[in-house]
Amino acid sequence: MVSITIQQATLADLDEVRQLFYDTITKVNVRDYTPEQIAVWSSGYMNLPKWEMRIKEQHFIVARAEEKIIGMISLDRSGYLDLMYVHHAWQGQGIASQLLTGLEKQARLWGLKEIRADVSITARPFFAARGYTISEYNEKNIKGVAFHNAVMRRVLPLS
């Protein structure tokens, strides 16, 4: 059995987390989005300042197996879950659940009462199964391409 470790991301992880973002969108989310949407969304891996900011300013954790990053999740201090991605070969093996559990623990340590996220079509069933509910639907326009997502929220239990 492969050992999974969960740890805080550092700037040394920058290239690997950016690649995970790109690969997950182009290999997993591709089933729910058009080629044009995938191209625009995945191009976000090129925004180095944004990735550096996430790692420096957010609670950004990664899951590692065999010394490779296989999952990542981040939360800002307002309770916004900014991103969560799991390597295509590790889908359905509990990695996202482990990451989300760690993130919710940190949110409670910060005194947050709720977590909210803009959730892709692909990720909605995962979040719904973990008690997140849709509070609204959005249409975002990125580089002239429309994306539909849902704002999902979860009130955190006290313990």
QUINOR-V365173 format. One record per helix or strand of 3 or more residues. SS is the DSSP state (A for helix, B for strand). FROM is the first residue (numbers start at 1). LEN is the number of residues. If there is no record, write none. Layout:
BEGIN
ss=[SS:SS]
from=[FROM:FROM]
len=[LEN:LEN]
END
This chain:
BEGIN
ss=[B:A:A:A:A:B:B:B:A:A:B:A:B:B]
from=[4:11:29:35:48:59:68:80:88:95:114:124:133:145]
len=[5:17:3:12:10:7:8:7:3:15:6:6:10:11]
END
